[in-house]
Amino acid sequence: MVPPSLLTEMRGAAMSLTAAASGLVVFLLSVSVVQGQDGWGLTYTSTEICAVKGSTVEIRCSYTYPSPWRGHVNTVEKTFWFTKKKDGERVDLTTDSEYAGRVEDLGENNICTLRIRNLTESDSAEYMFRFETNQAGGKYSGSPGVTLSVSNLQVTSDTNWLYCQSSCPQSSNPSYIWYKNGQSIQGETSDYTSIPNNADSYSCALKGHEDFPSPAVYSPKPPSVSGSPSAEIEEGSSVTLTCSSDANPAANYTWYKEDEDSPKASGQIFNITDFRAEHSGSYSCGAQNKLGRSNSTFHLSVGTGNSTMIVNIIRTTLGVLMLIPVFLLGLWIRKKKALRSTTEAREPVEIELDSDPEYQNVSHTAAKTEDRE
């Protein structure tokens, strides 16, 4: 069993535990809570913890149980941490594939400590400790447990300053590394002064956890502008212009018309209904965030509708002209075939008569008979 003085010391040292753990970037948000009755109890050092993605966290507690219990010696046979159940059974985190190679159960002598390395956002959960003794019914789970929130780093900007921040309260003073276009630059504080260039991107990471940098921030790339319809627009019809740009943070969009100072519209989509001649011209889409601005233009011109008709007539005429040679060739072939058939019909037919020796002999015999008479 844990002496009462040790429990009191643990409950009062919630913040010092974090400071004592080298390399940990963990913020304890609430005081410890004692649970239990009839000699059974469990005390979590803190019930809420916020940690930065990629860092290491330690969740700590202590537990007590009656000994002897109902006349029998009571010993602890199994301890483990869990967040979920499978088929009605609590899953030991050291056997959970999602935590493989990242989790350690460091508890001993009624002290329970869970260490999780390389935190990911999916590690945000409620963690509970359970111990089981050799006696029937001698099991205890500390519920509610400790709520862990994993926060990602974010780079924010203000004029010429950049800030590396997370949603966790800044109760410690960690060191940071800044990156410009993927290359590390000076500074170990959470802020960095710079005059952003449209071609540059910036990110930050906790020192010692460089594999988990914040998402890079950068000014808008040159926007892509498209129109529908994309060519000449008939008077009275509608046209839609669309603008998009790669930027982080996301860009805001503003539309301008050439030679006009006031913006025509804001947002990614700009609609013009009842298009007229005065609407013709170049339209500029400006994409802007706190790091910079970029522009692209698109030209619109009005048509009467005759141009489309003329194009269709030209296409039809060309199609007909291409078919005429084919048609004439077909006629020539048919005429040639007909002429050949007529010529063959008018040619005389030569009949070849074969002499019949037997017939000649018969005729000769008959002539002789007549002569005798």
Sequence and secondary structure as in RCSB ss.txt:
>XXXX:A:sequence
MVPPSLLTEMRGAAMSLTAAASGLVVFLLSVSVVQGQDGWGLTYTSTEICAVKGSTVEIRCSYTYPSPWRGHVNT
VEKTFWFTKKKDGERVDLTTDSEYAGRVEDLGENNICTLRIRNLTESDSAEYMFRFETNQAGGKYSGSPGVTLSV
SNLQVTSDTNWLYCQSSCPQSSNPSYIWYKNGQSIQGETSDYTSIPNNADSYSCALKGHEDFPSPAVYSPKPPSV
SGSPSAEIEEGSSVTLTCSSDANPAANYTWYKEDEDSPKASGQIFNITDFRAEHSGSYSCGAQNKLGRSNSTFHL
SVGTGNSTMIVNIIRTTLGVLMLIPVFLLGLWIRKKKALRSTTEAREPVEIELDSDPEYQNVSHTAAKTEDRE
>XXXX:A:secstr
   HHHHHHHHTTHHHHHHHSTT  EEE S  EEEEETTEEEEES SEEEEETTS EEEEEEEE  SSBTTB   
EEEEEEES EETTEE  GGG GGGTTTEEE  BTTEEEEEE S  GGG EEEEEEEEESSTT EEE SS EEEEE
E  EEEEETTEEEEE SS   S   EEEEETTEEES  SSEEE    TT EEEEEETT TTS    EE     EE
EEES S EETT  EEEEEE   BS  EEEEEETT  S  EESSEEEE S  GGG EEEEEEEEETTEEEEEEEEE
 EE SHHHHHHHHHHHHHHHHHHHHHHHHHHHHHHHHHHHHHHHHHS         HHHHHHHHHHHHHHHH 
